[in-house]
Structures are given as C-alpha cells and as structure tokens.
C-alpha cells in the first residue's frame, strides 16, 4: 500500500511499564508462548525469528475483524527489541517493543505508529494499557490483573440490541479499605487515572472531579465507607450517566465491581468498556504493589 500522509494517520501511541524483574525474565514472557497465554491470548503460536509470526487467539486475545490475530516480526534484537507489523483496519502498522535495564529491574516501552485515522474508535492505546498491566501483574503477582473479553467486542458494528450499560469486576488481594481509599483519595487516584489535581469531597453531593468540568465524574450520589461509591458522570456532549462501584469482601480479598449505566446508545458504551478495564487492571497493581508502573507518554486523547 502507498505511504500514508500525516493527515491520514493518528498520533503515535507510546507507553512504558516499569517491571521489578530482570531483562531476561521480561524477554521470556514476551517471547515464550507458554508464558504469553497469561497476558496476550488463550492460545499462542510463536516463531520468534526474523520474518516469523506471533499469533494470538481466544476470547482474551486482542483481535477482532479490524485488528489482525498475528504480529509479523520485521526486526529482532535478542533481549533488547522486537519490531513487528500489526494489520489494523486493513493497513500494516508498525510497533516496536523495546526493553532496557533499570535500577532493580527493567523498562518495557511500546511505540505504535502510522495507525489509520479510521481506527480511532478501536481505542488501541487502552488495549496496550491492558496488555502492559496484565504483563506486569503476571510477572510480579503471578496472575493477570483483568483479562479483556474480545468475544463480543464490536466497536464499529454495534446494533440496537447491544447493552447500554457495562459491568466489570476485578479481584484485589487486599481488604476493601485499600481499593476504596485508592478511588477516593486524591493522592492515590493519580496513580491509575492520570489526573494531576483530582478533587474529592467524600460525602453525598460532594464534588468529585478527575480532569476538568464536563470530562468525567461530577458529584457523589452515594457514599458508604469501604463498601460503595456512586457518582454522576458527564463527558462532553454525552448524556449524564452514573458509575457505581462496590467493594465486596471475599475471603481475604475484595471484589471490586463497577457498573456504568444510563447510556442512550450502545455505541456510547464501547470506549468505556476498554477504558474502565485498563483502570481496574491498574487499580489492582496500585493496591497490591503500591504502583501501577504503567505510564502513557503519548496516545490519542
């Protein structure tokens, strides 16, 4: 295909994740199919060599008709970097995974560029966010944080029969007080929602703002200490919706369940489903490790 102009493509996606594991361990989870099934897909075939492919399949694999189920390896530097192509919206896009040593561990970076502008509503930055959060969780906690379900993910072909709300849950191996505090403490919120100065007035009708007016939470509509939060949500010209979050103790852990409801159209839910998944995955990392380690240096926002 011909070279695309800058007007035809979206800005480069760029994320990093800090890992408290040596480069050798991270390289293994990036290239060993038996380990990749824990964060990339439910069935993996990988021929890790120049010209080889990494194919991912199953309900938790990041593939839909608009996102191919394989990466083709274009360049390879052992334990340092992999350059791959990923067919998005019928176009072969390029991304590089680069691994560097850091104090006490390593840094993994992805740069994914030349993605067609028509792919904006696929929310690729959020998908990379979920993959990186799960990779870190597998390496440092021994389990994935939150596997996204792609089996019914149709961002460009919703129907009127699709749901106009979403429910997601994540299990966090701490008492409820910790995830509740992470969601209601302005200093801790910034660790997984990337807000510089969130405002939290933890009471009924109290102000709850992450970014700016008209871009997210508005006020609390329910506050039950360590058990439940609910708040109104307004984003640009969307109709006001509600977000309910429950913190239910189960054995020695907490199941955090998020219900976002009140949407008018099924297509309005799509971006929130992957967006909330990435936030909840990072919430688990923050609560169990003290930080998510994931940093977005550039995306499409």
Backbone as numpy.savetxt, mean C-alpha at the origin, in Angstrom:
# Nx Ny Nz CAx CAy CAz Cx Cy Cz
6.76 -0.19 -29.65 5.92 0.99 -29.65 6.80 2.23 -29.65
6.28 3.33 -30.16 7.07 4.54 -30.25 7.29 5.16 -28.88
8.28 6.05 -28.82 8.59 6.73 -27.57 7.45 7.66 -27.18
7.10 7.66 -25.90 6.01 8.48 -25.43 6.50 9.86 -25.03
5.69 10.87 -25.25 6.04 12.22 -24.82 5.76 12.38 -23.34
6.32 13.44 -22.75 6.11 13.68 -21.33 4.64 13.89 -21.01
3.88 14.42 -21.95 2.46 14.65 -21.73 1.67 13.36 -21.69
2.22 12.29 -22.25 1.50 11.02 -22.33 1.73 10.12 -21.12
2.69 10.48 -20.26 3.04 9.60 -19.16 2.88 10.31 -17.82
2.76 9.51 -16.76 2.62 10.01 -15.40 3.99 10.23 -14.77
4.09 11.02 -13.70 5.37 11.20 -13.02 5.94 9.88 -12.52
7.24 9.81 -12.40 7.91 8.61 -11.92 7.45 8.27 -10.50
7.16 7.00 -10.26 6.86 6.52 -8.91 8.19 6.19 -8.23
8.36 6.66 -7.01 9.60 6.37 -6.30 9.30 6.15 -4.83
9.64 4.95 -4.33 9.46 4.59 -2.93 10.72 3.92 -2.42
10.94 4.04 -1.10 12.01 3.29 -0.45 11.43 2.60 0.78
12.09 1.53 1.20 11.74 0.89 2.46 13.04 0.54 3.18
13.09 0.88 4.45 14.25 0.57 5.28 14.03 -0.80 5.92
15.01 -1.67 5.79 14.89 -3.05 6.25 16.01 -3.37 7.23
15.64 -3.93 8.36 16.63 -4.29 9.37 17.18 -5.69 9.13
17.54 -5.92 7.89 18.12 -7.19 7.46 19.26 -6.90 6.50
20.26 -7.76 6.44 21.37 -7.52 5.51 20.93 -7.66 4.06
21.73 -7.09 3.18 21.44 -7.11 1.75 21.19 -8.54 1.25
21.96 -9.48 1.73 21.84 -10.87 1.25 20.44 -11.42 1.53
19.89 -11.13 2.71 18.55 -11.62 3.06 17.47 -10.97 2.20
17.64 -9.68 1.94 16.65 -8.97 1.12 16.70 -9.47 -0.31
17.91 -9.67 -0.84 18.03 -10.18 -2.21 17.36 -11.55 -2.33
17.48 -12.35 -1.31 16.87 -13.69 -1.34 15.35 -13.59 -1.43
14.74 -12.70 -0.68 13.28 -12.60 -0.70 12.79 -11.93 -1.98
13.69 -11.21 -2.67 13.34 -10.60 -3.95 13.42 -11.57 -5.12
14.20 -12.64 -4.96 14.49 -13.50 -6.11 14.17 -14.98 -5.92
13.89 -15.39 -4.68 13.59 -16.79 -4.41 12.08 -17.02 -4.45
11.57 -17.82 -5.41 10.12 -18.00 -5.54 9.45 -18.51 -4.27
10.15 -19.33 -3.49 9.56 -19.88 -2.26 9.33 -18.79 -1.22
10.11 -17.72 -1.28 9.93 -16.60 -0.37 9.03 -15.52 -0.97
9.06 -15.39 -2.28 8.27 -14.36 -2.95 6.77 -14.59 -2.81
6.34 -15.84 -2.60 4.91 -16.10 -2.46 4.35 -15.45 -1.19
5.21 -15.02 -0.28 4.74 -14.41 0.95 4.37 -12.93 0.77
4.84 -12.31 -0.33 4.56 -10.88 -0.50 4.14 -10.49 -1.92
4.44 -11.32 -2.92 4.18 -10.93 -4.31 2.99 -11.64 -4.93
2.81 -12.90 -4.64 1.70 -13.64 -5.24 1.54 -14.98 -4.55
0.52 -15.73 -4.94 0.26 -17.03 -4.32 0.95 -18.17 -5.06
1.36 -17.88 -6.29 2.11 -18.85 -7.09 3.14 -18.07 -7.90
4.40 -18.43 -7.77 5.48 -17.69 -8.41 6.35 -18.63 -9.24
6.67 -18.21 -10.45 7.73 -18.87 -11.21 8.74 -17.80 -11.57
10.01 -18.09 -11.32 11.03 -17.06 -11.53 12.27 -17.66 -12.18
12.68 -17.06 -13.27 13.94 -17.40 -13.94 14.80 -16.14 -13.86
15.51 -16.01 -12.72 16.20 -14.76 -12.42 17.54 -14.71 -13.15
17.48 -14.22 -14.37 18.66 -14.03 -15.20 18.31 -13.00 -16.26
19.31 -12.49 -16.97 19.06 -11.53 -18.03 18.12 -12.13 -19.07
17.01 -11.47 -19.34 16.03 -11.98 -20.28 15.01 -12.91 -19.67
15.20 -13.29 -18.41 14.26 -14.16 -17.72 13.02 -13.41 -17.26
12.07 -14.15 -16.72 10.82 -13.54 -16.25 10.50 -13.97 -14.83
9.78 -13.10 -14.15 9.20 -13.41 -12.85 7.69 -13.32 -13.03
7.01 -14.45 -12.87 5.57 -14.48 -13.09 4.86 -14.70 -11.76
3.79 -13.93 -11.53 3.07 -14.01 -10.25 1.59 -14.22 -10.53
0.99 -15.14 -9.79 -0.40 -15.51 -10.02 -1.11 -15.68 -8.69
-2.44 -15.74 -8.72 -3.24 -15.94 -7.52 -3.96 -14.68 -7.10
-4.86 -14.81 -6.15 -5.72 -13.70 -5.76 -4.96 -12.54 -5.13
-3.76 -12.80 -4.59 -2.98 -11.73 -3.96 -1.83 -11.25 -4.84
-1.82 -11.62 -6.10 -0.79 -11.18 -7.03 -1.22 -9.88 -7.71
-0.33 -8.90 -7.86 -0.69 -7.60 -8.43 -0.90 -7.66 -9.94
-1.95 -8.33 -10.34 -2.23 -8.46 -11.77 -3.73 -8.40 -12.03
-4.10 -7.64 -13.04 -5.46 -7.52 -13.55 -5.32 -7.38 -15.06
-6.38 -7.35 -15.83 -6.20 -7.24 -17.28 -5.32 -6.08 -17.72
-5.32 -4.98 -16.96 -4.52 -3.81 -17.35 -3.09 -3.87 -16.80
-2.78 -4.85 -15.94 -1.45 -5.00 -15.33 -1.00 -6.43 -15.55
0.04 -6.65 -16.35 0.47 -8.00 -16.72 0.90 -8.80 -15.50
0.87 -10.13 -15.64 1.20 -11.02 -14.52 2.66 -11.48 -14.55
3.53 -10.68 -15.16 4.95 -11.05 -15.19 5.82 -9.80 -15.32
7.04 -9.92 -14.84 8.09 -8.92 -15.05 9.17 -9.57 -15.91
9.66 -8.86 -16.89 10.76 -9.35 -17.72 12.05 -8.65 -17.30
13.08 -9.43 -17.00 14.33 -8.87 -16.49 15.18 -8.34 -17.64
15.47 -7.04 -17.60 16.24 -6.38 -18.65 17.72 -6.25 -18.27
17.98 -6.01 -17.00 19.35 -5.94 -16.50 19.38 -6.51 -15.10
20.54 -7.01 -14.71 20.66 -7.67 -13.42 22.06 -7.49 -12.86
22.13 -6.95 -11.66 23.39 -6.86 -10.93 23.22 -7.59 -9.61
23.93 -8.70 -9.44 23.72 -9.58 -8.30 23.79 -8.82 -6.98
22.73 -8.99 -6.17 22.62 -8.37 -4.84 22.69 -6.85 -4.86
22.39 -6.27 -6.04 22.43 -4.81 -6.14 21.19 -4.23 -6.82
20.82 -4.74 -7.97 19.71 -4.11 -8.70 19.12 -5.05 -9.74
17.80 -4.85 -10.00 17.10 -5.55 -11.06 16.31 -4.50 -11.85
16.51 -4.47 -13.16 15.72 -3.62 -14.04 14.74 -4.52 -14.79
13.45 -4.20 -14.67 12.42 -5.03 -15.29 11.46 -4.19 -16.11
10.79 -4.85 -17.04 9.66 -4.23 -17.72 8.38 -4.86 -17.18
7.35 -4.04 -17.09 6.03 -4.49 -16.60 5.00 -3.87 -17.54
4.24 -4.71 -18.22 3.28 -4.22 -19.21 2.05 -3.65 -18.50
1.86 -2.34 -18.65 0.76 -1.63 -18.00 -0.06 -0.93 -19.08
-1.36 -1.21 -19.13 -2.24 -0.61 -20.14 -1.70 -0.84 -21.56
-1.12 -2.01 -21.79 -0.61 -2.36 -23.10 0.74 -1.77 -23.44
1.38 -1.08 -22.48 2.68 -0.45 -22.72 3.73 -1.09 -21.81
4.90 -1.40 -22.37 5.99 -1.95 -21.57 6.67 -0.83 -20.79
6.36 -0.75 -19.49 6.96 0.26 -18.62 8.18 -0.34 -17.93
9.08 0.50 -17.47 10.31 0.03 -16.82 10.33 0.45 -15.36
10.82 -0.46 -14.51 11.09 -0.11 -13.13 12.39 -0.77 -12.70
13.04 -0.15 -11.73 14.27 -0.70 -11.18 14.11 -0.88 -9.69
14.52 -2.03 -9.18 14.62 -2.29 -7.75 16.09 -2.23 -7.40
16.46 -1.27 -6.54 17.87 -1.07 -6.20 18.07 -1.28 -4.71
19.10 -2.02 -4.36 19.37 -2.41 -2.98 20.71 -1.85 -2.54
20.73 -1.16 -1.40 21.97 -0.60 -0.87 22.09 -0.91 0.61
23.33 -0.97 1.07 23.57 -1.20 2.49 23.27 0.05 3.29
22.80 -0.13 4.51 22.54 0.97 5.43 22.96 0.53 6.82
23.06 1.47 7.73 23.45 1.12 9.10 22.49 0.09 9.68
23.02 -1.07 10.03 22.22 -2.11 10.64 21.27 -2.82 9.70
21.37 -2.58 8.40 20.45 -3.25 7.48 20.64 -2.80 6.05
19.54 -2.49 5.38 19.61 -2.14 3.96 18.42 -1.27 3.57
18.54 -0.65 2.41 17.47 0.17 1.84 17.10 -0.40 0.47
15.81 -0.62 0.26 15.31 -1.07 -1.04 14.54 0.09 -1.66
14.85 0.40 -2.91 14.19 1.49 -3.61 13.57 0.99 -4.91
12.41 1.51 -5.25 11.82 1.26 -6.56 11.64 2.60 -7.27
11.97 2.62 -8.56 11.68 3.75 -9.44 10.95 3.18 -10.65
9.73 3.63 -10.84 8.88 3.08 -11.90 8.41 4.25 -12.76
8.82 4.26 -14.02 8.53 5.41 -14.86 7.88 5.08 -16.18
7.55 6.14 -16.92 6.93 6.06 -18.25 5.65 5.23 -18.24
4.85 5.43 -17.20 3.55 4.76 -17.12 2.52 5.61 -17.86
1.72 5.02 -18.75 0.76 5.81 -19.51 -0.19 6.59 -18.61
-0.53 7.79 -19.03 -1.42 8.64 -18.25 -2.77 7.97 -18.01
-3.20 7.12 -18.93 -4.48 6.43 -18.78 -4.49 5.47 -17.59
-3.31 5.20 -17.01 -3.22 4.27 -15.89 -3.39 4.93 -14.53
-3.69 6.23 -14.50 -3.79 6.93 -13.22 -4.73 6.23 -12.26
-5.87 5.76 -12.73 -6.86 5.15 -11.86 -6.56 3.69 -11.51
-5.36 3.22 -11.87 -4.91 1.91 -11.39 -4.24 2.04 -10.02
-3.83 3.26 -9.63 -3.23 3.53 -8.31 -1.97 2.70 -8.07
-1.06 2.70 -9.05 0.17 1.93 -8.93 1.05 2.32 -7.73
1.18 3.61 -7.36 1.99 3.91 -6.18 1.50 3.17 -4.93
0.18 3.08 -4.76 -0.37 2.38 -3.60 -0.08 0.88 -3.66
-0.08 0.31 -4.87 0.22 -1.12 -4.99 1.68 -1.38 -4.60
2.60 -0.53 -5.05 3.99 -0.67 -4.63 4.11 -0.50 -3.11
3.32 0.41 -2.56 3.34 0.64 -1.11 2.97 -0.65 -0.36
1.91 -1.29 -0.81 1.48 -2.54 -0.17 2.54 -3.63 -0.32
3.13 -3.75 -1.51 4.16 -4.77 -1.72 5.36 -4.54 -0.80
5.82 -3.29 -0.69 6.96 -2.98 0.16 6.64 -3.22 1.63
5.44 -2.83 2.07 5.05 -3.04 3.47 5.00 -4.54 3.78
4.47 -5.34 2.85 4.40 -6.78 3.07 5.79 -7.42 3.07
6.66 -6.95 2.17 8.02 -7.48 2.12 8.74 -7.23 3.44
8.61 -6.01 3.98 9.24 -5.70 5.26 8.63 -6.53 6.39
7.31 -6.67 6.35 6.64 -7.44 7.40 7.06 -8.90 7.39
7.19 -9.48 6.20 7.63 -10.87 6.11 9.05 -11.03 6.65
9.93 -10.12 6.28 11.32 -10.21 6.71 11.49 -10.01 8.21
10.72 -9.07 8.79 10.98 -8.69 10.17 9.94 -9.20 11.18
8.75 -9.56 10.69 7.72 -10.07 11.58 7.35 -11.52 11.28
7.83 -12.03 10.15 7.57 -13.44 9.82 6.24 -13.69 9.14
5.50 -12.63 8.79 4.21 -12.77 8.11 3.91 -11.50 7.34
3.08 -11.64 6.33 2.67 -10.46 5.57 1.80 -9.57 6.44
1.79 -8.28 6.14 0.98 -7.33 6.91 -0.48 -7.40 6.49
-0.74 -7.19 5.18 -2.11 -7.22 4.66 -2.02 -7.52 3.17
-2.45 -8.69 2.77 -2.41 -9.08 1.35 -3.64 -8.51 0.65
-3.41 -7.74 -0.40 -4.51 -7.15 -1.15 -5.15 -8.21 -2.04
-6.49 -8.19 -2.11 -7.22 -9.18 -2.91 -7.50 -8.60 -4.30
-6.83 -9.15 -5.32 -6.99 -8.68 -6.69 -8.08 -9.44 -7.45
-8.67 -10.45 -6.82 -9.60 -11.31 -7.56 -10.84 -10.55 -8.03
-11.27 -9.53 -7.28 -12.42 -8.73 -7.70 -12.05 -7.27 -7.91
-10.78 -7.01 -8.19 -10.31 -5.64 -8.36 -10.41 -5.27 -9.84
-11.39 -4.43 -10.15 -11.63 -4.01 -11.54 -11.73 -2.49 -11.58
-10.60 -1.80 -11.44 -10.66 -0.34 -11.29 -11.21 0.40 -12.50
-11.13 -0.19 -13.68 -11.59 0.52 -14.88 -12.87 -0.06 -15.46
-13.48 -1.00 -14.76 -14.68 -1.63 -15.32 -15.69 -1.98 -14.23
-15.99 -1.01 -13.36 -16.99 -1.24 -12.34 -18.39 -1.28 -12.96
-19.31 -1.91 -12.24 -20.70 -1.95 -12.66 -21.57 -1.40 -11.53
-22.82 -1.17 -11.82 -23.72 -0.63 -10.79 -24.00 -1.64 -9.69
-23.61 -2.89 -9.90 -23.84 -3.93 -8.90 -22.67 -4.06 -7.92
-21.58 -3.36 -8.18 -20.43 -3.41 -7.28 -20.74 -2.63 -6.00
-20.06 -2.97 -4.90 -20.37 -2.34 -3.61 -20.03 -0.85 -3.59
-20.79 -0.13 -2.78 -20.54 1.30 -2.58 -19.99 1.54 -1.17
-19.33 0.54 -0.63 -18.60 0.70 0.62 -17.46 -0.29 0.62
-16.60 -0.23 1.62 -15.51 -1.20 1.71 -15.25 -1.55 3.17
-14.82 -2.79 3.37 -14.41 -3.27 4.70 -13.05 -3.93 4.55
-12.14 -3.58 5.44 -10.81 -4.16 5.47 -10.43 -4.42 6.92
-9.59 -5.41 7.14 -9.14 -5.65 8.50 -7.69 -6.11 8.50
-7.01 -5.84 9.60 -5.63 -6.27 9.78 -5.47 -6.72 11.23
-4.72 -7.78 11.41 -4.46 -8.28 12.76 -3.11 -7.74 13.23
-3.13 -7.11 14.40 -1.93 -6.50 14.96 -1.63 -7.16 16.30
-0.42 -7.62 16.45 -0.05 -8.39 17.64 0.35 -7.49 18.80
-0.60 -6.65 19.19 -0.46 -5.76 20.35 -1.83 -5.60 20.97
-1.92 -5.07 22.20 -3.23 -4.73 22.76 -3.88 -3.60 21.96
-5.22 -3.42 22.08 -5.92 -2.39 21.31 -5.41 -0.97 21.56
-4.87 -0.73 22.74 -4.44 0.63 23.05 -3.42 1.17 22.05
-2.57 0.29 21.53 -1.51 0.76 20.65 -2.03 1.19 19.28
-2.80 0.38 18.55 -3.32 0.87 17.27 -4.30 2.02 17.44
-5.08 2.03 18.52 -5.98 3.15 18.76 -5.18 4.44 18.93
-4.11 4.37 19.70 -3.26 5.54 19.91 -2.61 5.99 18.61
-2.18 5.03 17.79 -1.54 5.37 16.52 -2.50 6.14 15.62
-3.80 5.82 15.67 -4.78 6.50 14.84 -5.27 7.82 15.43
-5.01 8.06 16.70 -5.57 9.25 17.33 -4.51 10.16 17.93
-3.26 9.82 17.80 -2.15 10.62 18.31 -1.48 11.32 17.14
-1.50 12.65 17.08 -0.96 13.35 15.90 0.50 13.05 15.63
1.28 12.79 16.67 2.70 12.48 16.45 2.86 11.12 15.79
1.98 10.17 16.11 2.10 8.82 15.55 1.41 8.69 14.20
0.38 9.51 13.97 -0.30 9.46 12.68 0.65 9.70 11.52
1.60 10.59 11.73 2.52 10.95 10.65 3.40 9.79 10.22
3.47 8.73 11.02 4.32 7.59 10.67 3.72 6.73 9.56
2.40 6.84 9.34 1.84 5.97 8.30 0.84 6.66 7.39
0.52 7.93 7.65 -0.37 8.62 6.71 0.33 9.77 5.99
1.59 10.04 6.35 2.39 11.08 5.68 1.73 12.46 5.76
1.36 12.82 6.98 0.79 14.14 7.23 1.75 14.91 8.13
2.09 16.12 7.72 3.05 16.92 8.48 2.49 17.40 9.81
1.27 17.93 9.78 0.69 18.51 10.99 -0.78 18.13 11.15
-1.06 16.84 11.42 -2.45 16.45 11.63 -3.02 17.09 12.89
-4.33 17.33 12.89 -5.01 17.91 14.05 -5.98 16.89 14.62
-5.91 16.69 15.93 -6.74 15.68 16.58 -7.34 16.25 17.85
-8.66 16.43 17.85 -9.40 16.81 19.05 -10.27 15.61 19.39
-9.76 14.73 20.24 -10.33 13.40 20.45 -11.59 13.46 21.32
-12.68 13.89 20.71 -13.98 13.92 21.36 -15.04 14.05 20.27
-16.28 13.79 20.64 -17.37 13.89 19.66 -17.41 15.31 19.07
-17.47 15.37 17.74 -17.48 16.63 16.97 -16.14 17.35 17.02
-15.12 16.71 17.57 -13.80 17.31 17.59 -13.15 17.28 16.21
-12.33 18.28 15.92 -11.67 18.37 14.62 -10.69 17.21 14.44
-10.72 16.61 13.25 -9.80 15.53 12.89 -9.35 15.79 11.46
-8.14 16.31 11.31 -7.65 16.70 9.99 -6.25 16.15 9.78
-6.01 15.52 8.61 -4.70 14.99 8.30 -3.90 15.91 7.40
-4.51 16.34 6.30 -3.77 17.10 5.30 -4.26 18.53 5.20
-5.48 18.72 4.72 -6.04 20.07 4.58 -7.55 19.95 4.49
-8.23 21.05 4.68 -9.68 21.04 4.62 -10.14 20.55 3.24
-11.11 19.64 3.27 -11.61 19.08 2.02 -10.74 17.99 1.43
-9.81 17.47 2.23 -8.94 16.40 1.75 -8.77 15.32 2.81
-9.90 14.74 3.24 -9.81 13.65 4.19 -10.73 13.82 5.38
-10.28 13.42 6.58 -11.13 13.47 7.77 -11.58 14.90 8.09
-12.74 15.00 8.74 -13.27 16.31 9.10 -13.47 16.41 10.62
-14.43 15.65 11.15 -14.67 15.66 12.60 -14.98 14.24 13.07
-14.76 14.00 14.36 -15.14 12.72 14.96 -16.65 12.67 15.16
-17.24 11.55 14.78 -18.66 11.33 15.03 -18.89 10.24 16.07
-17.81 9.58 16.47 -17.89 8.59 17.55 -16.49 8.37 18.10
-16.37 8.37 19.42 -15.09 8.10 20.07 -15.36 7.21 21.28
-14.85 5.99 21.25 -14.90 5.09 22.39 -13.47 4.62 22.64
-12.89 5.10 23.72 -11.48 4.91 23.98 -11.05 3.46 23.82
-10.03 3.27 22.98 -9.39 1.97 22.73 -10.31 0.95 22.08
-11.51 1.37 21.65 -12.43 0.41 21.05 -12.96 0.83 19.68
-13.26 2.12 19.50 -13.91 2.51 18.24 -13.70 3.99 17.95
-13.47 4.29 16.68 -13.43 5.66 16.17 -14.30 5.74 14.93
-14.99 6.85 14.78 -15.70 7.10 13.53 -15.55 8.58 13.21
-15.39 8.88 11.94 -15.24 10.28 11.55 -15.80 10.51 10.16
-16.23 11.74 9.92 -16.70 12.11 8.59 -15.51 12.32 7.67
-15.75 12.17 6.38 -14.68 12.24 5.39 -15.17 13.00 4.16
-14.40 13.99 3.74 -14.71 14.75 2.54 -13.44 14.88 1.71
-13.52 14.52 0.46 -12.36 14.67 -0.42 -12.79 15.39 -1.70
-12.33 16.63 -1.83 -12.63 17.48 -2.99 -14.13 17.54 -3.24
-14.59 17.14 -4.44 -16.01 17.29 -4.76 -16.82 16.03 -4.48
-16.23 15.06 -3.78 -16.98 13.85 -3.44 -18.03 14.16 -2.37
-19.08 13.38 -2.37 -20.07 13.46 -1.31 -19.43 13.07 0.02
-19.89 13.69 1.11 -19.36 13.32 2.43 -19.65 11.86 2.74
-18.64 11.16 3.25 -18.76 9.75 3.63 -18.32 9.58 5.07
-18.38 8.36 5.59 -17.98 8.07 6.96 -16.96 6.94 6.99
-16.04 7.04 7.94 -15.05 5.99 8.18 -15.20 5.52 9.61
-15.46 4.24 9.77 -15.58 3.63 11.11 -14.43 2.66 11.30
-13.75 2.74 12.44 -12.63 1.84 12.73 -12.85 1.23 14.10
-12.88 -0.10 14.14 -13.03 -0.84 15.41 -11.71 -1.50 15.77
-11.46 -1.58 17.09 -10.25 -2.19 17.62 -10.67 -3.30 18.56
-10.78 -4.52 18.05 -11.33 -5.63 18.81 -10.23 -6.56 19.31
-10.13 -6.74 20.65 -9.11 -7.65 21.18 -9.44 -9.10 20.83
-8.44 -9.83 20.36 -8.58 -11.25 20.05 -7.33 -11.96 20.59
-7.54 -12.80 21.62 -6.41 -13.43 22.30 -5.44 -12.33 22.77
-4.20 -12.38 22.33 -3.22 -11.37 22.75 -2.94 -10.35 21.65
-3.90 -10.20 20.74 -3.71 -9.27 19.62 -4.97 -8.43 19.42
-4.98 -7.64 18.36 -6.12 -6.77 18.05 -6.45 -6.89 16.57
-7.72 -7.06 16.27 -8.18 -7.00 14.89 -8.72 -5.59 14.66
-8.06 -4.87 13.77 -8.49 -3.52 13.41 -9.34 -3.65 12.14
-10.61 -3.25 12.24 -11.53 -3.35 11.11 -11.97 -1.97 10.68
-11.77 -1.66 9.41 -12.12 -0.34 8.87 -13.29 -0.50 7.90
-14.31 0.33 8.10 -15.49 0.34 7.23 -15.66 1.76 6.71
-15.50 1.94 5.40 -15.68 3.26 4.77 -16.96 3.16 3.95
-17.97 3.97 4.29 -19.28 3.80 3.67 -19.91 5.16 3.33
-20.97 5.07 2.52 -21.70 6.27 2.14 -21.38 6.78 0.76
-20.65 6.03 -0.03 -20.33 6.45 -1.40 -21.57 6.36 -2.29
-21.62 7.21 -3.29 -22.75 7.19 -4.22 -22.55 6.20 -5.35
-21.30 6.05 -5.81 -21.02 5.22 -6.98 -19.91 4.22 -6.68
-19.99 3.01 -7.25 -18.93 2.01 -7.01 -17.54 2.49 -7.41
-17.45 3.27 -8.49 -16.13 3.72 -8.94 -15.45 4.64 -7.93
-16.24 5.27 -7.04 -15.65 6.14 -6.03 -14.90 5.35 -4.95
-15.19 4.06 -4.86 -14.60 3.22 -3.80 -13.21 2.73 -4.18
-12.92 2.60 -5.47 -11.74 1.89 -5.97 -10.45 2.38 -5.34
-10.17 3.66 -5.43 -8.92 4.17 -4.91 -8.78 4.01 -3.42
-9.91 4.09 -2.71 -9.87 3.93 -1.26 -9.53 2.50 -0.86
-9.97 1.54 -1.65 -9.70 0.15 -1.28 -8.19 -0.14 -1.21
-7.44 0.28 -2.23 -6.00 0.04 -2.20 -5.31 1.05 -1.28
-5.84 2.28 -1.20 -5.23 3.28 -0.32 -5.32 2.90 1.15
-6.51 2.48 1.59 -6.66 2.05 2.98 -5.87 0.77 3.25
-5.76 -0.11 2.26 -4.95 -1.32 2.45 -3.51 -0.97 2.75
-2.96 0.00 2.02 -1.56 0.37 2.26 -1.41 1.03 3.62
-2.38 1.84 4.05 -2.29 2.47 5.36 -2.38 1.44 6.49
-3.29 0.48 6.37 -3.44 -0.52 7.42 -2.21 -1.44 7.48
-1.62 -1.74 6.33 -0.39 -2.54 6.33 0.72 -1.81 7.07
0.83 -0.50 6.82 1.84 0.28 7.52 1.50 0.45 9.00
0.22 0.52 9.33 -0.19 0.60 10.74 0.34 -0.60 11.52
0.25 -1.79 10.94 0.78 -2.98 11.61 2.28 -2.83 11.86
3.01 -2.33 10.86 4.46 -2.15 11.02 4.76 -1.13 12.12
4.01 -0.04 12.14 4.23 1.00 13.15 3.98 0.45 14.55
2.90 -0.31 14.72 2.55 -0.83 16.04 3.50 -1.92 16.51
3.96 -2.77 15.60 4.77 -3.91 16.02 6.27 -3.65 15.92
6.67 -2.71 15.07 8.10 -2.44 14.89 8.50 -1.02 15.31
7.51 -0.15 15.52 7.82 1.22 15.89 7.90 2.17 14.73
7.92 1.65 13.51 7.96 2.47 12.29 7.53 1.61 11.11
7.07 2.28 10.05 6.71 1.52 8.86 7.92 1.29 7.98
8.85 2.24 7.99 10.05 2.12 7.16 9.83 2.49 5.71
8.56 2.67 5.30 8.24 2.97 3.91 8.18 4.48 3.72
8.87 4.97 2.70 8.88 6.40 2.39 8.54 6.60 0.93
7.58 7.48 0.66 7.26 7.82 -0.72 8.02 9.08 -1.09
8.92 8.96 -2.05 9.69 10.10 -2.51 9.01 10.78 -3.70
8.22 10.03 -4.42 7.47 10.59 -5.53 6.38 9.60 -5.92
5.20 10.13 -6.22 4.12 9.29 -6.75 3.22 10.17 -7.60
1.93 9.83 -7.70 1.06 10.56 -8.60 0.14 11.53 -7.89
0.30 11.78 -6.60 -0.62 12.66 -5.88 -0.32 14.11 -6.21
